[in-house]
Amino acid sequence: MARYGQSCATFTPLPTMMEKFNTAMYETKKGGVSVPSQAQQEANQAEEEEEEDMIQILNDVEELFCDSVFIIH
């Protein structure tokens, strides 16, 4: 980019470039079907495990205090 008088600090992406910045950029095509990349699959798995851990913690707290726990986020 330097030869065009631009750098990463001054570069402005085109609207068509910005449209491609979404979750689809983490997918690959296999047999014409979009499949999440290995990194995205691992991130999804980690997120699911965190959610399961949080549910277990909330269940433990409810059992400990004999009362329902509501989390608002």
Phi, psi and omega in degrees: 000335182300326181291343176264007180077020179235161173223178179297336180281336184248352182292134176244115181291149178285155178305324179294329176291316182297327179298332182277351178274086178207184184296338180296337181290349178263004182258153174238158180262128175228114181063032179080003181246134178288131180231133178302144178295166179302317180298319180291321178298318179295320178296319178297318180297316179298319179296318178296320179294320177297319180296317178297319178298317181295320178298318178297318178298315180297320177297320178296319180294316178301317180294319181297316184261002180051043181207152179288146177245128177242128179248129177248128178225000000 
